[in-house]
């Protein structure tokens, strides 16, 4: 099952270029493909997760576990 997602991205425009920063927590560089086609930047990737899908009474529920990097972490405050 393919899961399409549009991760958060920031685009800035310094004087002579464009800079695109995309959030991809848990992804490795070998899972990401970047292509430039004419004036279109295409970023694709695939992360293997245990995706579960359930259909009940006409409602499709899809559950995708969060990557460890995306999960909130408790940080101890020191004095």
Buried (B, 14 or more C-beta within 10 A) or exposed (E): EEEEEEEEEEEEEEEEEEEEEBEBEBBEEEEBEEEEEEEEEEEEBEBEEEEEEEEEEEEEEEEEEEEEEEEEEEEEEEE
